[in-house]
Amino acid sequence: IDAIESSDDESGEISIKHSFDGANHDFEISDSGVGIDPKVIYEPFKTTKLKGNGLGLALSIEIINAHKGSLALQKEPKIFTISLPK
């Protein structure tokens, strides 16, 4: 929501898609907001938000790793893919 509010797109959109191939659950999450700098994306306490603390993605990757999953970022268009084993 913060990324959408920072963009010029007045009709912000969030999309969540799920697929299952028998072994993994894949979740694709995208939004129409501003892009992300992949160099600092998972680094704790790095943020471009006015009210952010930079822990959201760092904590997310820790939780995903604890469940033996993975998190990938496609830069253009911006799509996060979370893959979790069955």
SEFIZA-3560 file (N, C-alpha, C; in Angstrom, 3 decimals):
REM SEFIZA-3560
<numar><xx>0.839</xx><yy>-1.186</yy><zz>0.000</zz><atom>N</atom></numar>
<numar><xx>0.000</xx><yy>0.000</yy><zz>0.000</zz><atom>CA</atom></numar>
<numar><xx>0.879</xx><yy>1.243</yy><zz>0.000</zz><atom>C</atom></numar>
<numar><xx>1.988</xx><yy>1.226</yy><zz>0.763</zz><atom>N</atom></numar>
<numar><xx>2.881</xx><yy>2.376</yy><zz>0.778</zz><atom>CA</atom></numar>
<numar><xx>3.479</xx><yy>2.628</yy><zz>-0.601</zz><atom>C</atom></numar>
<numar><xx>3.850</xx><yy>1.562</yy><zz>-1.313</zz><atom>N</atom></numar>
<numar><xx>4.422</xx><yy>1.718</yy><zz>-2.655</zz><atom>CA</atom></numar>
<numar><xx>3.402</xx><yy>2.319</yy><zz>-3.610</zz><atom>C</atom></numar>
<numar><xx>2.160</xx><yy>1.927</yy><zz>-3.482</zz><atom>N</atom></numar>
<numar><xx>1.113</xx><yy>2.463</yy><zz>-4.343</zz><atom>CA</atom></numar>
<numar><xx>0.880</xx><yy>3.934</yy><zz>-4.034</zz><atom>C</atom></numar>
<numar><xx>0.851</xx><yy>4.284</yy><zz>-2.754</zz><atom>N</atom></numar>
<numar><xx>0.631</xx><yy>5.675</yy><zz>-2.371</zz><atom>CA</atom></numar>
<numar><xx>1.764</xx><yy>6.575</yy><zz>-2.839</zz><atom>C</atom></numar>
<numar><xx>2.969</xx><yy>6.029</yy><zz>-3.006</zz><atom>N</atom></numar>
<numar><xx>4.121</xx><yy>6.816</yy><zz>-3.451</zz><atom>CA</atom></numar>
<numar><xx>4.161</xx><yy>6.992</yy><zz>-4.960</zz><atom>C</atom></numar>
<numar><xx>3.334</xx><yy>6.262</yy><zz>-5.679</zz><atom>N</atom></numar>
<numar><xx>3.359</xx><yy>6.335</yy><zz>-7.139</zz><atom>CA</atom></numar>
<numar><xx>2.378</xx><yy>7.386</yy><zz>-7.641</zz><atom>C</atom></numar>
<numar><xx>2.462</xx><yy>7.662</yy><zz>-8.944</zz><atom>N</atom></numar>
<numar><xx>1.548</xx><yy>8.614</yy><zz>-9.575</zz><atom>CA</atom></numar>
<numar><xx>0.264</xx><yy>7.941</yy><zz>-10.030</zz><atom>C</atom></numar>
<numar><xx>0.177</xx><yy>6.622</yy><zz>-9.881</zz><atom>N</atom></numar>
<numar><xx>-0.989</xx><yy>5.859</yy><zz>-10.317</zz><atom>CA</atom></numar>
<numar><xx>-2.142</xx><yy>6.071</yy><zz>-9.334</zz><atom>C</atom></numar>
<numar><xx>-3.185</xx><yy>6.743</yy><zz>-9.792</zz><atom>N</atom></numar>
<numar><xx>-4.325</xx><yy>7.051</yy><zz>-8.915</zz><atom>CA</atom></numar>
<numar><xx>-5.193</xx><yy>5.832</yy><zz>-8.621</zz><atom>C</atom></numar>
<numar><xx>-5.096</xx><yy>4.797</yy><zz>-9.447</zz><atom>N</atom></numar>
<numar><xx>-5.959</xx><yy>3.622</yy><zz>-9.277</zz><atom>CA</atom></numar>
<numar><xx>-5.144</xx><yy>2.424</yy><zz>-8.805</zz><atom>C</atom></numar>
<numar><xx>-4.360</xx><yy>2.588</yy><zz>-7.763</zz><atom>N</atom></numar>
<numar><xx>-3.472</xx><yy>1.545</yy><zz>-7.262</zz><atom>CA</atom></numar>
<numar><xx>-4.089</xx><yy>0.159</yy><zz>-7.287</zz><atom>C</atom></numar>
<numar><xx>-3.264</xx><yy>-0.818</yy><zz>-7.629</zz><atom>N</atom></numar>
<numar><xx>-3.749</xx><yy>-2.188</yy><zz>-7.779</zz><atom>CA</atom></numar>
<numar><xx>-2.763</xx><yy>-3.163</yy><zz>-7.146</zz><atom>C</atom></numar>
<numar><xx>-3.300</xx><yy>-4.144</yy><zz>-6.424</zz><atom>N</atom></numar>
<numar><xx>-2.507</xx><yy>-5.227</yy><zz>-5.842</zz><atom>CA</atom></numar>
<numar><xx>-3.046</xx><yy>-6.534</yy><zz>-6.398</zz><atom>C</atom></numar>
<numar><xx>-2.151</xx><yy>-7.423</yy><zz>-6.788</zz><atom>N</atom></numar>
<numar><xx>-2.554</xx><yy>-8.711</yy><zz>-7.352</zz><atom>CA</atom></numar>
<numar><xx>-1.848</xx><yy>-9.833</yy><zz>-6.599</zz><atom>C</atom></numar>
<numar><xx>-2.601</xx><yy>-10.866</yy><zz>-6.242</zz><atom>N</atom></numar>
<numar><xx>-2.039</xx><yy>-12.050</yy><zz>-5.598</zz><atom>CA</atom></numar>
<numar><xx>-2.529</xx><yy>-13.273</yy><zz>-6.369</zz><atom>C</atom></numar>
<numar><xx>-1.587</xx><yy>-14.081</yy><zz>-6.846</zz><atom>N</atom></numar>
<numar><xx>-1.926</xx><yy>-15.295</yy><zz>-7.593</zz><atom>CA</atom></numar>
<numar><xx>-1.285</xx><yy>-16.500</yy><zz>-6.914</zz><atom>C</atom></numar>
<numar><xx>-1.973</xx><yy>-17.632</yy><zz>-6.958</zz><atom>N</atom></numar>
<numar><xx>-1.464</xx><yy>-18.861</yy><zz>-6.360</zz><atom>CA</atom></numar>
<numar><xx>-1.469</xx><yy>-19.964</yy><zz>-7.408</zz><atom>C</atom></numar>
<numar><xx>-0.428</xx><yy>-20.781</yy><zz>-7.368</zz><atom>N</atom></numar>
<numar><xx>-0.398</xx><yy>-21.984</yy><zz>-8.200</zz><atom>CA</atom></numar>
<numar><xx>0.247</xx><yy>-23.104</yy><zz>-7.387</zz><atom>C</atom></numar>
<numar><xx>-0.090</xx><yy>-24.343</yy><zz>-7.742</zz><atom>N</atom></numar>
<numar><xx>0.449</xx><yy>-25.512</yy><zz>-7.059</zz><atom>CA</atom></numar>
<numar><xx>0.806</xx><yy>-26.551</yy><zz>-8.107</zz><atom>C</atom></numar>
<numar><xx>2.055</xx><yy>-27.026</yy><zz>-8.093</zz><atom>N</atom></numar>
<numar><xx>2.501</xx><yy>-27.990</yy><zz>-9.096</zz><atom>CA</atom></numar>
<numar><xx>2.647</xx><yy>-29.401</yy><zz>-8.533</zz><atom>C</atom></numar>
<numar><xx>2.082</xx><yy>-29.651</yy><zz>-7.352</zz><atom>N</atom></numar>
<numar><xx>2.198</xx><yy>-30.956</yy><zz>-6.720</zz><atom>CA</atom></numar>
<numar><xx>3.319</xx><yy>-31.023</yy><zz>-5.705</zz><atom>C</atom></numar>
<numar><xx>4.312</xx><yy>-30.149</yy><zz>-5.844</zz><atom>N</atom></numar>
<numar><xx>5.436</xx><yy>-30.122</yy><zz>-4.914</zz><atom>CA</atom></numar>
<numar><xx>5.558</xx><yy>-28.780</yy><zz>-4.189</zz><atom>C</atom></numar>
<numar><xx>5.230</xx><yy>-27.700</yy><zz>-4.886</zz><atom>N</atom></numar>
<numar><xx>5.395</xx><yy>-26.355</yy><zz>-4.322</zz><atom>CA</atom></numar>
<numar><xx>4.147</xx><yy>-25.506</yy><zz>-4.509</zz><atom>C</atom></numar>
<numar><xx>3.893</xx><yy>-24.675</yy><zz>-3.515</zz><atom>N</atom></numar>
<numar><xx>2.888</xx><yy>-23.625</yy><zz>-3.619</zz><atom>CA</atom></numar>
<numar><xx>3.641</xx><yy>-22.356</yy><zz>-4.001</zz><atom>C</atom></numar>
<numar><xx>3.236</xx><yy>-21.712</yy><zz>-5.089</zz><atom>N</atom></numar>
<numar><xx>3.856</xx><yy>-20.465</yy><zz>-5.516</zz><atom>CA</atom></numar>
<numar><xx>2.839</xx><yy>-19.344</yy><zz>-5.411</zz><atom>C</atom></numar>
<numar><xx>3.257</xx><yy>-18.252</yy><zz>-4.780</zz><atom>N</atom></numar>
<numar><xx>2.419</xx><yy>-17.076</yy><zz>-4.617</zz><atom>CA</atom></numar>
<numar><xx>3.105</xx><yy>-15.916</yy><zz>-5.325</zz><atom>C</atom></numar>
<numar><xx>2.422</xx><yy>-15.303</yy><zz>-6.285</zz><atom>N</atom></numar>
<numar><xx>2.950</xx><yy>-14.129</yy><zz>-6.978</zz><atom>CA</atom></numar>
<numar><xx>2.207</xx><yy>-12.907</yy><zz>-6.462</zz><atom>C</atom></numar>
<numar><xx>2.961</xx><yy>-11.937</yy><zz>-5.974</zz><atom>N</atom></numar>
<numar><xx>2.385</xx><yy>-10.731</yy><zz>-5.415</zz><atom>CA</atom></numar>
<numar><xx>2.962</xx><yy>-9.546</yy><zz>-6.179</zz><atom>C</atom></numar>
<numar><xx>2.082</xx><yy>-8.722</yy><zz>-6.722</zz><atom>N</atom></numar>
<numar><xx>2.528</xx><yy>-7.551</yy><zz>-7.461</zz><atom>CA</atom></numar>
<numar><xx>1.641</xx><yy>-6.364</yy><zz>-7.116</zz><atom>C</atom></numar>
<numar><xx>2.163</xx><yy>-5.170</yy><zz>-7.393</zz><atom>N</atom></numar>
<numar><xx>1.364</xx><yy>-3.968</yy><zz>-7.204</zz><atom>CA</atom></numar>
<numar><xx>1.772</xx><yy>-2.933</yy><zz>-8.245</zz><atom>C</atom></numar>
<numar><xx>0.969</xx><yy>-1.912</yy><zz>-8.375</zz><atom>N</atom></numar>
<numar><xx>1.217</xx><yy>-0.884</yy><zz>-9.380</zz><atom>CA</atom></numar>
<numar><xx>2.028</xx><yy>0.277</yy><zz>-8.811</zz><atom>C</atom></numar>
<numar><xx>2.622</xx><yy>0.097</yy><zz>-7.656</zz><atom>N</atom></numar>
<numar><xx>3.382</xx><yy>1.162</yy><zz>-7.009</zz><atom>CA</atom></numar>
<numar><xx>4.790</xx><yy>1.321</yy><zz>-7.551</zz><atom>C</atom></numar>
<numar><xx>5.554</xx><yy>2.168</yy><zz>-6.882</zz><atom>N</atom></numar>
<numar><xx>6.926</xx><yy>2.455</yy><zz>-7.298</zz><atom>CA</atom></numar>
<numar><xx>7.800</xx><yy>1.210</yy><zz>-7.181</zz><atom>C</atom></numar>
<numar><xx>8.884</xx><yy>1.201</yy><zz>-7.937</zz><atom>N</atom></numar>
<numar><xx>9.793</xx><yy>0.055</yy><zz>-7.958</zz><atom>CA</atom></numar>
<numar><xx>10.626</xx><yy>-0.063</yy><zz>-6.694</zz><atom>C</atom></numar>
<numar><xx>11.420</xx><yy>-1.123</yy><zz>-6.647</zz><atom>N</atom></numar>
<numar><xx>12.258</xx><yy>-1.436</yy><zz>-5.497</zz><atom>CA</atom></numar>
<numar><xx>13.702</xx><yy>-1.559</yy><zz>-5.960</zz><atom>C</atom></numar>
<numar><xx>14.632</xx><yy>-1.038</yy><zz>-5.170</zz><atom>N</atom></numar>
<numar><xx>16.054</xx><yy>-1.175</yy><zz>-5.465</zz><atom>CA</atom></numar>
<numar><xx>16.514</xx><yy>-2.562</yy><zz>-5.010</zz><atom>C</atom></numar>
<numar><xx>16.814</xx><yy>-3.472</yy><zz>-5.949</zz><atom>N</atom></numar>
<numar><xx>17.176</xx><yy>-4.839</yy><zz>-5.564</zz><atom>CA</atom></numar>
<numar><xx>18.481</xx><yy>-4.937</yy><zz>-4.776</zz><atom>C</atom></numar>
<numar><xx>19.307</xx><yy>-3.884</yy><zz>-4.777</zz><atom>N</atom></numar>
<numar><xx>20.586</xx><yy>-3.927</yy><zz>-4.059</zz><atom>CA</atom></numar>
<numar><xx>20.387</xx><yy>-3.933</yy><zz>-2.543</zz><atom>C</atom></numar>
<numar><xx>19.324</xx><yy>-3.298</yy><zz>-2.065</zz><atom>N</atom></numar>
<numar><xx>19.119</xx><yy>-3.180</yy><zz>-0.615</zz><atom>CA</atom></numar>
<numar><xx>17.820</xx><yy>-3.823</yy><zz>-0.156</zz><atom>C</atom></numar>
<numar><xx>17.218</xx><yy>-4.611</yy><zz>-1.027</zz><atom>N</atom></numar>
<numar><xx>15.866</xx><yy>-5.112</yy><zz>-0.761</zz><atom>CA</atom></numar>
<numar><xx>15.748</xx><yy>-5.949</yy><zz>0.507</zz><atom>C</atom></numar>
<numar><xx>16.717</xx><yy>-6.786</yy><zz>0.794</zz><atom>N</atom></numar>
<numar><xx>16.612</xx><yy>-7.670</yy><zz>1.948</zz><atom>CA</atom></numar>
<numar><xx>17.480</xx><yy>-7.201</yy><zz>3.119</zz><atom>C</atom></numar>
<numar><xx>18.067</xx><yy>-6.030</yy><zz>2.984</zz><atom>N</atom></numar>
<numar><xx>18.956</xx><yy>-5.528</yy><zz>4.028</zz><atom>CA</atom></numar>
<numar><xx>18.131</xx><yy>-4.862</yy><zz>5.131</zz><atom>C</atom></numar>
<numar><xx>18.257</xx><yy>-5.360</yy><zz>6.361</zz><atom>N</atom></numar>
<numar><xx>17.471</xx><yy>-4.784</yy><zz>7.465</zz><atom>CA</atom></numar>
<numar><xx>17.764</xx><yy>-3.300</yy><zz>7.668</zz><atom>C</atom></numar>
<numar><xx>16.746</xx><yy>-2.571</yy><zz>8.024</zz><atom>N</atom></numar>
<numar><xx>16.791</xx><yy>-1.144</yy><zz>8.367</zz><atom>CA</atom></numar>
<numar><xx>17.055</xx><yy>-0.233</yy><zz>7.178</zz><atom>C</atom></numar>
<numar><xx>16.971</xx><yy>-0.740</yy><zz>5.946</zz><atom>N</atom></numar>
<numar><xx>17.058</xx><yy>0.093</yy><zz>4.744</zz><atom>CA</atom></numar>
<numar><xx>15.631</xx><yy>0.310</yy><zz>4.249</zz><atom>C</atom></numar>
<numar><xx>15.235</xx><yy>1.554</yy><zz>4.096</zz><atom>N</atom></numar>
<numar><xx>13.889</xx><yy>1.848</yy><zz>3.632</zz><atom>CA</atom></numar>
<numar><xx>13.860</xx><yy>3.154</yy><zz>2.865</zz><atom>C</atom></numar>
<numar><xx>12.909</xx><yy>3.279</yy><zz>1.977</zz><atom>N</atom></numar>
<numar><xx>12.675</xx><yy>4.528</yy><zz>1.257</zz><atom>CA</atom></numar>
<numar><xx>11.381</xx><yy>5.176</yy><zz>1.733</zz><atom>C</atom></numar>
<numar><xx>10.700</xx><yy>4.533</yy><zz>2.651</zz><atom>N</atom></numar>
<numar><xx>9.425</xx><yy>5.031</yy><zz>3.156</zz><atom>CA</atom></numar>
<numar><xx>9.642</xx><yy>6.049</yy><zz>4.276</zz><atom>C</atom></numar>
<numar><xx>8.750</xx><yy>7.015</yy><zz>4.353</zz><atom>N</atom></numar>
<numar><xx>8.844</xx><yy>8.020</yy><zz>5.406</zz><atom>CA</atom></numar>
<numar><xx>8.643</xx><yy>7.417</yy><zz>6.794</zz><atom>C</atom></numar>
<numar><xx>7.723</xx><yy>6.467</yy><zz>6.911</zz><atom>N</atom></numar>
<numar><xx>7.404</xx><yy>5.881</yy><zz>8.206</zz><atom>CA</atom></numar>
<numar><xx>7.892</xx><yy>4.441</yy><zz>8.339</zz><atom>C</atom></numar>
<numar><xx>8.702</xx><yy>3.973</yy><zz>7.418</zz><atom>N</atom></numar>
<numar><xx>9.154</xx><yy>2.585</yy><zz>7.448</zz><atom>CA</atom></numar>
<numar><xx>10.347</xx><yy>2.373</yy><zz>8.361</zz><atom>C</atom></numar>
<numar><xx>10.530</xx><yy>1.122</yy><zz>8.784</zz><atom>N</atom></numar>
<numar><xx>11.699</xx><yy>0.790</yy><zz>9.590</zz><atom>CA</atom></numar>
<numar><xx>12.637</xx><yy>-0.170</yy><zz>8.861</zz><atom>C</atom></numar>
<numar><xx>12.251</xx><yy>-0.630</yy><zz>7.666</zz><atom>N</atom></numar>
<numar><xx>13.123</xx><yy>-1.485</yy><zz>6.869</zz><atom>CA</atom></numar>
<numar><xx>13.191</xx><yy>-2.926</yy><zz>7.310</zz><atom>C</atom></numar>
<numar><xx>12.195</xx><yy>-3.388</yy><zz>8.053</zz><atom>N</atom></numar>
<numar><xx>12.238</xx><yy>-4.766</yy><zz>8.540</zz><atom>CA</atom></numar>
<numar><xx>11.248</xx><yy>-5.695</yy><zz>7.841</zz><atom>C</atom></numar>
<numar><xx>10.314</xx><yy>-5.170</yy><zz>7.090</zz><atom>N</atom></numar>
<numar><xx>9.274</xx><yy>-5.997</yy><zz>6.488</zz><atom>CA</atom></numar>
<numar><xx>9.797</xx><yy>-7.135</yy><zz>5.630</zz><atom>C</atom></numar>
<numar><xx>10.602</xx><yy>-6.827</yy><zz>4.629</zz><atom>N</atom></numar>
<numar><xx>11.114</xx><yy>-7.874</yy><zz>3.745</zz><atom>CA</atom></numar>
<numar><xx>12.186</xx><yy>-8.722</yy><zz>4.422</zz><atom>C</atom></numar>
<numar><xx>12.978</xx><yy>-8.105</yy><zz>5.299</zz><atom>N</atom></numar>
<numar><xx>14.002</xx><yy>-8.871</yy><zz>6.019</zz><atom>CA</atom></numar>
<numar><xx>13.338</xx><yy>-9.940</yy><zz>6.890</zz><atom>C</atom></numar>
<numar><xx>12.267</xx><yy>-9.586</yy><zz>7.572</zz><atom>N</atom></numar>
<numar><xx>11.543</xx><yy>-10.567</yy><zz>8.387</zz><atom>CA</atom></numar>
<numar><xx>10.821</xx><yy>-11.587</yy><zz>7.509</zz><atom>C</atom></numar>
<numar><xx>10.269</xx><yy>-11.119</yy><zz>6.406</zz><atom>N</atom></numar>
<numar><xx>9.567</xx><yy>-12.031</yy><zz>5.498</zz><atom>CA</atom></numar>
<numar><xx>10.488</xx><yy>-13.129</yy><zz>4.990</zz><atom>C</atom></numar>
<numar><xx>11.693</xx><yy>-12.776</yy><zz>4.578</zz><atom>N</atom></numar>
<numar><xx>12.615</xx><yy>-13.779</yy><zz>4.049</zz><atom>CA</atom></numar>
<numar><xx>13.029</xx><yy>-14.755</yy><zz>5.151</zz><atom>C</atom></numar>
<numar><xx>13.153</xx><yy>-14.295</yy><zz>6.380</zz><atom>N</atom></numar>
<numar><xx>13.481</xx><yy>-15.196</yy><zz>7.490</zz><atom>CA</atom></numar>
<numar><xx>12.361</xx><yy>-16.207</yy><zz>7.720</zz><atom>C</atom></numar>
<numar><xx>11.125</xx><yy>-15.749</yy><zz>7.675</zz><atom>N</atom></numar>
<numar><xx>9.973</xx><yy>-16.641</yy><zz>7.860</zz><atom>CA</atom></numar>
<numar><xx>9.883</xx><yy>-17.645</yy><zz>6.710</zz><atom>C</atom></numar>
<numar><xx>10.064</xx><yy>-17.165</yy><zz>5.488</zz><atom>N</atom></numar>
<numar><xx>10.009</xx><yy>-18.044</yy><zz>4.314</zz><atom>CA</atom></numar>
<numar><xx>11.120</xx><yy>-19.091</yy><zz>4.382</zz><atom>C</atom></numar>
<numar><xx>12.329</xx><yy>-18.671</yy><zz>4.737</zz><atom>N</atom></numar>
<numar><xx>13.450</xx><yy>-19.612</yy><zz>4.867</zz><atom>CA</atom></numar>
<numar><xx>13.187</xx><yy>-20.644</yy><zz>5.954</zz><atom>C</atom></numar>
<numar><xx>12.564</xx><yy>-20.237</yy><zz>7.050</zz><atom>N</atom></numar>
<numar><xx>12.256</xx><yy>-21.161</yy><zz>8.143</zz><atom>CA</atom></numar>
<numar><xx>11.304</xx><yy>-22.268</yy><zz>7.689</zz><atom>C</atom></numar>
<numar><xx>10.522</xx><yy>-21.981</yy><zz>6.649</zz><atom>N</atom></numar>
<numar><xx>9.590</xx><yy>-22.970</yy><zz>6.092</zz><atom>CA</atom></numar>
<numar><xx>10.170</xx><yy>-23.641</yy><zz>4.845</zz><atom>C</atom></numar>
<numar><xx>11.490</xx><yy>-23.499</yy><zz>4.661</zz><atom>N</atom></numar>
<numar><xx>12.226</xx><yy>-24.112</yy><zz>3.552</zz><atom>CA</atom></numar>
<numar><xx>11.736</xx><yy>-23.629</yy><zz>2.187</zz><atom>C</atom></numar>
<numar><xx>11.327</xx><yy>-22.371</yy><zz>2.142</zz><atom>N</atom></numar>
<numar><xx>10.846</xx><yy>-21.770</yy><zz>0.905</zz><atom>CA</atom></numar>
<numar><xx>11.857</xx><yy>-20.803</yy><zz>0.325</zz><atom>C</atom></numar>
<numar><xx>11.417</xx><yy>-20.075</yy><zz>-0.687</zz><atom>N</atom></numar>
<numar><xx>12.280</xx><yy>-19.081</yy><zz>-1.318</zz><atom>CA</atom></numar>
<numar><xx>11.456</xx><yy>-17.862</yy><zz>-1.704</zz><atom>C</atom></numar>
<numar><xx>12.151</xx><yy>-16.739</yy><zz>-1.834</zz><atom>N</atom></numar>
<numar><xx>11.535</xx><yy>-15.481</yy><zz>-2.251</zz><atom>CA</atom></numar>
<numar><xx>12.346</xx><yy>-14.918</yy><zz>-3.396</zz><atom>C</atom></numar>
<numar><xx>11.686</xx><yy>-14.589</yy><zz>-4.487</zz><atom>N</atom></numar>
<numar><xx>12.370</xx><yy>-14.030</yy><zz>-5.645</zz><atom>CA</atom></numar>
<numar><xx>11.681</xx><yy>-12.732</yy><zz>-6.054</zz><atom>C</atom></numar>
<numar><xx>12.457</xx><yy>-11.818</yy><zz>-6.620</zz><atom>N</atom></numar>
<numar><xx>11.925</xx><yy>-10.547</yy><zz>-7.104</zz><atom>CA</atom></numar>
<numar><xx>12.180</xx><yy>-10.431</yy><zz>-8.591</zz><atom>C</atom></numar>
<numar><xx>11.116</xx><yy>-10.174</yy><zz>-9.327</zz><atom>N</atom></numar>
<numar><xx>11.231</xx><yy>-9.799</yy><zz>-10.735</zz><atom>CA</atom></numar>
<numar><xx>11.075</xx><yy>-8.288</yy><zz>-10.751</zz><atom>C</atom></numar>
<numar><xx>12.044</xx><yy>-7.581</yy><zz>-11.332</zz><atom>N</atom></numar>
<numar><xx>12.074</xx><yy>-6.124</yy><zz>-11.237</zz><atom>CA</atom></numar>
<numar><xx>11.043</xx><yy>-5.435</yy><zz>-12.123</zz><atom>C</atom></numar>
<numar><xx>10.913</xx><yy>-5.819</yy><zz>-13.376</zz><atom>N</atom></numar>
<numar><xx>9.976</xx><yy>-5.182</yy><zz>-14.302</zz><atom>CA</atom></numar>
<numar><xx>9.127</xx><yy>-6.204</yy><zz>-15.007</zz><atom>C</atom></numar>
<numar><xx>7.842</xx><yy>-6.271</yy><zz>-14.825</zz><atom>N</atom></numar>
<numar><xx>7.108</xx><yy>-5.562</yy><zz>-13.792</zz><atom>CA</atom></numar>
<numar><xx>7.450</xx><yy>-6.141</yy><zz>-12.431</zz><atom>C</atom></numar>
<numar><xx>7.264</xx><yy>-5.353</yy><zz>-11.390</zz><atom>N</atom></numar>
<numar><xx>7.633</xx><yy>-5.758</yy><zz>-10.039</zz><atom>CA</atom></numar>
<numar><xx>6.710</xx><yy>-6.869</yy><zz>-9.552</zz><atom>C</atom></numar>
<numar><xx>7.294</xx><yy>-8.067</yy><zz>-9.362</zz><atom>N</atom></numar>
<numar><xx>6.540</xx><yy>-9.228</yy><zz>-8.874</zz><atom>CA</atom></numar>
<numar><xx>7.410</xx><yy>-9.978</yy><zz>-7.871</zz><atom>C</atom></numar>
<numar><xx>6.877</xx><yy>-10.181</yy><zz>-6.674</zz><atom>N</atom></numar>
<numar><xx>7.518</xx><yy>-11.044</yy><zz>-5.694</zz><atom>CA</atom></numar>
<numar><xx>6.920</xx><yy>-12.428</yy><zz>-5.862</zz><atom>C</atom></numar>
<numar><xx>7.760</xx><yy>-13.455</yy><zz>-5.875</zz><atom>N</atom></numar>
<numar><xx>7.287</xx><yy>-14.830</yy><zz>-5.924</zz><atom>CA</atom></numar>
<numar><xx>7.782</xx><yy>-15.562</yy><zz>-4.689</zz><atom>C</atom></numar>
<numar><xx>6.821</xx><yy>-16.034</yy><zz>-3.895</zz><atom>N</atom></numar>
<numar><xx>7.121</xx><yy>-16.838</yy><zz>-2.716</zz><atom>CA</atom></numar>
<numar><xx>6.821</xx><yy>-18.276</yy><zz>-3.082</zz><atom>C</atom></numar>
<numar><xx>7.792</xx><yy>-19.159</yy><zz>-2.898</zz><atom>N</atom></numar>
<numar><xx>7.619</xx><yy>-20.578</yy><zz>-3.192</zz><atom>CA</atom></numar>
<numar><xx>7.808</xx><yy>-21.339</yy><zz>-1.898</zz><atom>C</atom></numar>
<numar><xx>6.780</xx><yy>-22.142</yy><zz>-1.540</zz><atom>N</atom></numar>
<numar><xx>6.820</xx><yy>-22.944</yy><zz>-0.327</zz><atom>CA</atom></numar>
<numar><xx>6.577</xx><yy>-24.406</yy><zz>-0.669</zz><atom>C</atom></numar>
<numar><xx>7.387</xx><yy>-25.303</yy><zz>-0.123</zz><atom>N</atom></numar>
<numar><xx>7.182</xx><yy>-26.718</yy><zz>-0.418</zz><atom>CA</atom></numar>
<numar><xx>5.892</xx><yy>-27.233</yy><zz>0.218</zz><atom>C</atom></numar>
<numar><xx>5.353</xx><yy>-28.287</yy><zz>-0.409</zz><atom>N</atom></numar>
<numar><xx>4.131</xx><yy>-28.924</yy><zz>0.074</zz><atom>CA</atom></numar>
<numar><xx>4.356</xx><yy>-29.407</yy><zz>1.448</zz><atom>C</atom></numar>
//
